[in-house]
Every structure is written in structure tokens, then in C-alpha cells.
Amino acid sequence: MIGIDSTDFGTDSGTNFKGKRVLVVGSGLSGQGAAALLASRGAKVFITDRKPARELPEVAALGLPDERMFLGKTPDLTEVRPELVVLSPGVSPRQGFIQEALARRIPVWSEVELALRNCPAVSVGVTGTNGKTTTTTLIGELAQQTGRKTVVAGNIGVALSREVVGLSGEDIVVAELSSFQLEFVDRARLHIAVMLNLTPDHLDRHGSVEQYLAAKAKIFAHQEEGDLAVLNWDDPIVRGLAPQLKARVLFFSPTRFLEDGVSLRGDMIVFAAKGVVEPILKRGELQLRGSHNLENVMAAAAAARELGLSREQIAEGLRNFKGVEHRQETVGTFEGILFVNDSKGTNTDAAAKALLAFPEPLVLLAGGKNKGLDFHDFMTLVRERVKSLVLLGQAADEMEQAAQEAGVGRVLKAGSFPEGVELAIAEAKAGDVVLLSPACTSWDMFKSYEERGELFKALVRRHYRGRGSEARGITEAGGQKVDVAKEAEGVEKRRVTEAGGRKPEVRSRRPKAEG
């Protein structure tokens, strides 16, 4: 499904909204950002959300009159008469009034389309099934070395439409873009567009891999000849996009040397172009584990080079980057057991990469809400790499069946997330890794993968409270000590049990499209 575009907003390609009637669908951070941006451009803004007003106190800050807010109810398009509809990423386009808008040929944009059309800054977009947040964050950190104002936003937890206000052409915007955000993008231009990989995901929304790819590929849709498309040579689906792109194409590959691109020569990450090979740094200097993170690093290096960074600046930035939360994040080592939070592993491909990143014996905590994925191939890898598999959530039965068919040796099922963590701890011994990499979304038990990851970390620390000198503090990746006992007290106050279907009360950022 694609959005319908329109030139009715004038020669400014969608930046002049004075007097235009615009319906914003969804009142989360993206919807609020879109509404604020539109209002600043003189639009007459309407907003709708399935949730009632009592659950949306933050909407009052928008200052809209009651007759322009449709909260807890569906808007009547005949009454609203919108000239444009702007969708938040979490909103399903299958809703009746959105389908009606499409049928009436009312322009339907994503919040990202609106933001990018109104963004004067140099824009960098990152998409792919896995690795988006790590790569986006890394590009943002590298871009800051230019001395130019740099904004990191999008599916990373910050509404892009709120961040573009007040930027200039000298600034840089780095945006993580999910398939949900790109689905209704048609004319928004990205100066640098990165696609990391593509494996089946979100099939419950897109219906097929082909439609999922079509949504992702929109990141390149309005690039010009002077722009740059960064593609993964090792992914045949991504590589196959190159001939149809208008922008210059730069490939990266961690498995072969490329005469034109970013790749490996021996153990050295290098730039190569027109017969000149320029070393960046050795692979062993990176703090990130796993071949998938090598892909992320190479993609970020390619984007940074286009932004004008020197080889020395890029090498220093890559060397110092420690990763981001919930992506193979080291929680700490307790009684010789390493605990790793990979809550962002919301599909089988991401979870498989996490399994391959650790040579140690693994206890895997997996499960949640399935997105229409098949678990059989994944369970073949689990059989080879995992000594104990702990399953939980809505997908537990389906995953258990796939595990049994694959011949996985030891499988346990938990009735709740805290029980699952305790089972995983009981299965582990010194020298093992306990890995949370669910291969599923968090939405059956949590608001977001961040909330799930935070609870995992808190439960691990709480379990080891007061169990010897090693348990009184944990060593983070950077060597920092955390007061486990103090943190556990805070967790105990915030947390509620899952009995009765209630969710753990753990603070998190805006829920993201998990993949």
C-alpha cells in the first residue's frame, strides 16, 4: 500500500500549510510533533486517536479546541473535510476512515514525509530489518565531529517532525526509519540513504516480503543524482536495488574486499575508490561484537565519509563507540555468568546474529508476540548454539513446537517474565552467557522492547543483591560500578507483578516499531 501524494500545497512541495485543514492520526510523540509543526506553518489541525481523552493528558498541551479533537472515536471525513492526512507510525492504514481518505484521493503522508519536506538540513536516513538504531546512533556521534549541529531522531524515540523546526541548511539530521514510517513516504528526499539488510519481518502488517521491501525501498524514492545510497553488498535483496536507484551507490561488505566501497582487507576496515585503498582501523579495535555489528560500522563509516569526516575522525569515532541499550548490551557478570540484554532482537534474524556473537555456552531467554515469522530455521541454530532455551509469552507454544521438531535438547517454559529470568539464571553456571534475545516483539507483555530490557536488567541485579562481593556491584562494559542493592530498591517500588495481566511498571521512551 502506498500513500497518495498531491501538488495542491504549492510549489514549495508541502511546506506551506496556511489555512489548510490537516488531520493528524495518532497522538503519541510523532502525532504531537506533526501537529505542532503543522500549527507553526498555519494549518488548521485536527487530531484523532483511538484512546479517550482521559488517557491522553498530553494532548491538551497542543491547545486545540475540543471540536478539532476526535479522541476515543472515529472522525467523520465529511465533517472534518481534510486536505491532508498525516499518519503516526503505529497507526494501521487498514482503518476504515484512512481507507476512505485514500479512496477519496485525499493525500496521506507519514509523519516522516511531513518532517523531511520541512527539513532544510542535510538528511541521513537509515533503514533495514536489523541494526538501524546502532547505525543511526553511530552516524549521529560521528557527525557531531564536524562541529555542525546534529539531530538524531525518527524511530529512535524522538519525533522527527519536532526536531526539524529551527534547523538550517548547515545542520545535519540523522533519522532511523522503520517500514511503518516509510510506507507512506513518496516525495521526501534524503541526501544519504542507508539500507542495512532485509529479512522477513512485520508480515502481520505488510502481508508479504515483497510489500515489506517496497516500503523499505521508499527511503531511496526521491533521491537525486548527487545523493548517496549506501547498500549492503552481502544481502542479495538489498544489492538488487542498486540498478534502479538514481543516486550514487556505495556498497559495504564484511566478507569480501570491494574495489569501490567500504570492506575488509585482512583484518583492516578500508575505504577503496578508483584504485586507492585507505585504511580506517583494525576490526579488533572495535568494542562491538559480532559480524552484524561490523556491517553497521561499515555503513556508518560510508555515511560519515560523505558528510566530510576525515579518516582519522572516523577511526576515532568507531574506536570509541560502545553500542546502545538493548542491543547486545552487557548487563554485567555475576558469579562468573555474563548477562546480555538484547531485547531489541525482535525477530529471528536479529536473535540469530546475537547467538553467533557469543562463543560461550548460552542460556537463551526468548518469546513474546510473533510477527508472522517462522521459527523452524532459527531453532536449528538454537539446537547448535544453546544449552538451555527458556520460552515465554504468546509465542511460547509455537516456539516450543519448532524447538522440538528441530531437536533442541533442553526447553523450559515460564508463566511470566520474572519467572523466565529466574529459570534462565538457574540453568546457567560460571562461564555461561544468559542472553535475552526474544526473536519476538514485546507487545504481549510490555509497551516496548525498552521496557522489557529494563526489567530484565533490574531482575538480574535484584537476584544477585547481597550475594558476595561480585554481586554487590557489576562491571559494565566501560568499567563502571552500579550499586545493585540501591537500584533494586527502586525497581521494587516501580515494579508490579504480572499476576492478573498487569504489566511491569518500568519507565521507557516512546514505543518504537520493533524492526
Secondary structure, 3 states (H helix, E strand, C coil): CCCCCCCCCCCCCCCCCCCCEEEEECCCHHHHHHHHHHHHCCCEEEEEECCCHHHCHHHHHHCCCHHHEEECCCCCHHHHCCCEEEECCCCCCCCHHHHHHHHCCCCEEEHHHHHHHCCCCEEEEEECCCCHHHHHHHHHHHHHHHCCCEEEEECCCECHHHHCCCCCCCCEEEEECCHHHHCCCCCCCCCEEEECCCCCCCHHHHCCHHHHHHHHHHHHCCCCCCCEEEEECCCHHHHCCHHHCCCEEEEEECCCCCCCEEEEECCEEEEEECCEEEEEEEHHHCCCCCHHHHHHHHHHHHHHHHCCCCHHHHHHHHHHCCCCCCCCEEEEEECCEEEEECCCCCCHHHHHHHHHHCCCCEEEEEECECCCCCCHHHHHHHHHHEEEEEEECCCHHHHHHHHHHHCCCCEEECCCHHHHHHHHHHHCCCCCEEEECCCCECCCCCCCHHHHHHHHHHHHHHHCCCCCHHHHEEECCCCCEEEHHHHHHHHHHHCCCCHHHCCCCCCCCCCCCCC
